[in-house]
Amino acid sequence: MRPTSPMTALEARFEQLQSLAEIQALVGETEDLHLDAKEWPSRDDEAQRVLAKALSGFSNADGGILVIGVEARSASKGDPDIIHALKPVADAIGVKSRIENLIGNLIEPPLPGIRVAAVPDVADQRSGFVLVYIPPTDGLPVRSRKHRDFFMRVSAGTFPMEYFQLAGMFGQRQRPVLSLWTQMGRTKADVGASYWEREFLVGIVNSGRGIAKFPSLRFPQVPGINLADYGLDGASHWGLPKRATSQGSILFGGGAGDVIYPGTHLEVAKLTQRSQVSEWQRVGAASPVQYFPEFQFVAGLAADGVPYETFSFTLERDDSLGMV
């Protein structure tokens, strides 16, 4: 079983930019809310200030990517900076390592999820570019320890935060962060049955800092994939109430008393996958071999204040079944 987490558009852009051709294609583009281009300063104290400002600014806004090794300047005052030329750093690997070591000392509170990548401009050489992926903060606003200020990315610039912006962020309740929880169960064949079944359990993980209230899990009905006959616990109970929904889908939705606390998961449902008959048959066997085909389970999750988002995981093909 291979769980997969959805990739945000910003994360996808970070992965895409880990290609020299994509970085070269930045020439002529303007900086924006999610992209900042910088040359790496020769002085370490100035480099720390550049990095700290970007970390604070992007995290207090919508997240972003800092591209190091690129020259950007505006045509006139007040216009956004345009990327004019590539200025690769002499030691991209060294700069990447330096940034990774600095991150924890440049901002407060700590910001999980920051990623750094080096992109060489010449194969087998150390020179190149460095990318820093900065997610939005999920809690309190992030301050630069080098400036003693809180910054926020606005349009194509990074500015000190106003009092009302800080007050709003400090007043925000911490948010839950939901993802799909999965676990495999038993594989069995009832006496006299002509097929096998394998069980798998699905639920919701809350990896955020806030309590998830009114959680819900929805998935489509698929032939060969069924809810377990006796519920999640064998006594016809589920982890969340089963709700009426449109034909072709199954919905479990929580009420006021159904919550998922930070750092915990809630098991919601047990499902079974029925085996299929293979075209291959062992010599001397009375019937063909059976197998479990690969299956991708797709479900949507939501909660109070958490927008509906789709997740998936894959049940791998299994040809190891015995004869029934």
ChimeraX attribute file (.defattr): number of C-alpha atoms within 10 A of each C-alpha:
attribute: neighborCount
match mode: 1-to-1
recipient: residues
	/A:1	15
	/A:2	10
	/A:3	15
	/A:4	12
	/A:5	11
	/A:6	12
	/A:7	11
	/A:8	9
	/A:9	9
	/A:10	18
	/A:11	18
	/A:12	11
	/A:13	16
	/A:14	22
	/A:15	14
	/A:16	13
	/A:17	21
	/A:18	17
	/A:19	16
	/A:20	15
	/A:21	11
	/A:22	12
	/A:23	19
	/A:24	14
	/A:25	12
	/A:26	19
	/A:27	16
	/A:28	13
	/A:29	12
	/A:30	19
	/A:31	20
	/A:32	17
	/A:33	18
	/A:34	21
	/A:35	19
	/A:36	24
	/A:37	23
	/A:38	20
	/A:39	18
	/A:40	24
	/A:41	15
	/A:42	9
	/A:43	8
	/A:44	11
	/A:45	10
	/A:46	13
	/A:47	15
	/A:48	22
	/A:49	17
	/A:50	16
	/A:51	23
	/A:52	24
	/A:53	26
	/A:54	25
	/A:55	31
	/A:56	31
	/A:57	30
	/A:58	28
	/A:59	25
	/A:60	28
	/A:61	19
	/A:62	17
	/A:63	24
	/A:64	26
	/A:65	26
	/A:66	21
	/A:67	23
	/A:68	26
	/A:69	24
	/A:70	24
	/A:71	19
	/A:72	23
	/A:73	17
	/A:74	14
	/A:75	10
	/A:76	8
	/A:77	8
	/A:78	8
	/A:79	12
	/A:80	17
	/A:81	22
	/A:82	20
	/A:83	21
	/A:84	16
	/A:85	15
	/A:86	21
	/A:87	17
	/A:88	21
	/A:89	23
	/A:90	16
	/A:91	16
	/A:92	24
	/A:93	19
	/A:94	15
	/A:95	21
	/A:96	21
	/A:97	13
	/A:98	13
	/A:99	18
	/A:100	15
	/A:101	11
	/A:102	14
	/A:103	17
	/A:104	13
	/A:105	14
	/A:106	22
	/A:107	23
	/A:108	18
	/A:109	16
	/A:110	15
	/A:111	21
	/A:112	12
	/A:113	10
	/A:114	17
	/A:115	16
	/A:116	17
	/A:117	21
	/A:118	22
	/A:119	21
	/A:120	22
	/A:121	20
	/A:122	10
	/A:123	9
	/A:124	7
	/A:125	12
	/A:126	18
	/A:127	22
	/A:128	24
	/A:129	30
	/A:130	28
	/A:131	23
	/A:132	23
	/A:133	25
	/A:134	28
	/A:135	22
	/A:136	22
	/A:137	21
	/A:138	19
	/A:139	18
	/A:140	18
	/A:141	26
	/A:142	26
	/A:143	26
	/A:144	23
	/A:145	18
	/A:146	17
	/A:147	14
	/A:148	10
	/A:149	17
	/A:150	22
	/A:151	27
	/A:152	29
	/A:153	27
	/A:154	17
	/A:155	12
	/A:156	17
	/A:157	19
	/A:158	18
	/A:159	15
	/A:160	16
	/A:161	19
	/A:162	11
	/A:163	8
	/A:164	9
	/A:165	15
	/A:166	18
	/A:167	12
	/A:168	10
	/A:169	16
	/A:170	13
	/A:171	10
	/A:172	13
	/A:173	13
	/A:174	15
	/A:175	19
	/A:176	23
	/A:177	20
	/A:178	24
	/A:179	23
	/A:180	24
	/A:181	19
	/A:182	22
	/A:183	13
	/A:184	15
	/A:185	13
	/A:186	10
	/A:187	14
	/A:188	12
	/A:189	18
	/A:190	10
	/A:191	7
	/A:192	7
	/A:193	8
	/A:194	14
	/A:195	16
	/A:196	21
	/A:197	21
	/A:198	17
	/A:199	19
	/A:200	20
	/A:201	18
	/A:202	22
	/A:203	21
	/A:204	24
	/A:205	22
	/A:206	23
	/A:207	19
	/A:208	19
	/A:209	16
	/A:210	18
	/A:211	22
	/A:212	26
	/A:213	20
	/A:214	19
	/A:215	24
	/A:216	25
	/A:217	25
	/A:218	20
	/A:219	17
	/A:220	15
	/A:221	13
	/A:222	11
	/A:223	8
	/A:224	11
	/A:225	18
	/A:226	15
	/A:227	17
	/A:228	18
	/A:229	12
	/A:230	12
	/A:231	16
	/A:232	19
	/A:233	12
	/A:234	11
	/A:235	9
	/A:236	10
	/A:237	14
	/A:238	17
	/A:239	20
	/A:240	22
	/A:241	15
	/A:242	18
	/A:243	13
	/A:244	11
	/A:245	11
	/A:246	8
	/A:247	8
	/A:248	9
	/A:249	13
	/A:250	17
	/A:251	18
	/A:252	20
	/A:253	20
	/A:254	18
	/A:255	12
	/A:256	8
	/A:257	8
	/A:258	17
	/A:259	18
	/A:260	22
	/A:261	18
	/A:262	18
	/A:263	14
	/A:264	12
	/A:265	18
	/A:266	19
	/A:267	18
	/A:268	23
	/A:269	22
	/A:270	25
	/A:271	19
	/A:272	21
	/A:273	22
	/A:274	19
	/A:275	22
	/A:276	17
	/A:277	15
	/A:278	14
	/A:279	8
	/A:280	10
	/A:281	13
	/A:282	10
	/A:283	8
	/A:284	6
	/A:285	9
	/A:286	10
	/A:287	15
	/A:288	16
	/A:289	20
	/A:290	24
	/A:291	20
	/A:292	21
	/A:293	17
	/A:294	12
	/A:295	14
	/A:296	14
	/A:297	16
	/A:298	14
	/A:299	21
	/A:300	18
	/A:301	22
	/A:302	22
	/A:303	21
	/A:304	15
	/A:305	12
	/A:306	16
	/A:307	11
	/A:308	14
	/A:309	13
	/A:310	17
	/A:311	19
	/A:312	18
	/A:313	19
	/A:314	14
	/A:315	17
	/A:316	13
	/A:317	12
	/A:318	12
	/A:319	13
	/A:320	10
	/A:321	15
	/A:322	10
	/A:323	15
	/A:324	16
